[in-house]
């Protein structure tokens, strides 16, 4: 019985790790395409979920975000978020990326 719990625990850790890596990859691709290709990444937060982002707030974040960015359409009430801290022109910056559960692309971004 103890083996089953260990196997389940390892499987959950692997799944969480894959989700984290996928979210980092999507955020880095978005940064390179629409914000800056010269960013030196310092830290990424853990992937978290939120249901507190309304459709109207997504629209406001898109308007304040990078001009000409190709955003994914929102497909779920729940969005996943990832915060990236990076250096850009000797300034420490932080951006929050909001993604659908499939993490195919960025729904909205917020410069912190």
C-alpha positions, 0 to 999 in steps of 0.5 A: 500500500505504501508503494502506491502512495509513493508512485502517486506522489512521484507522478504528481510531482512530475506532472507539476514539473511539466506544467511549470516548464510549459508555462515558463516556455510560453512566457519566454516566447511571449517576452521574446516576441513582444517585450524584449529579446534581451531580458535576463531572467532572474526568477519565475514564480510557481504556476498558480490559478485564479478565477478572480480575473474578469473578462473586462479586466482581461481587456484592460490588461490587453490594452495596457500590454504590449502593442500588437501582441497576439493574445490567445482567446480566453477558453476557461473561467480559471486562468493560470498565472506565472510571474517572471522577474528579469533584468532589462537595461539594468532595471529589475522588472516583473511581469505576470502572465495569464494563460488558459489551462492548456497553456497554448499561449498568453491571454493577458499580461500585467507589468508589475 
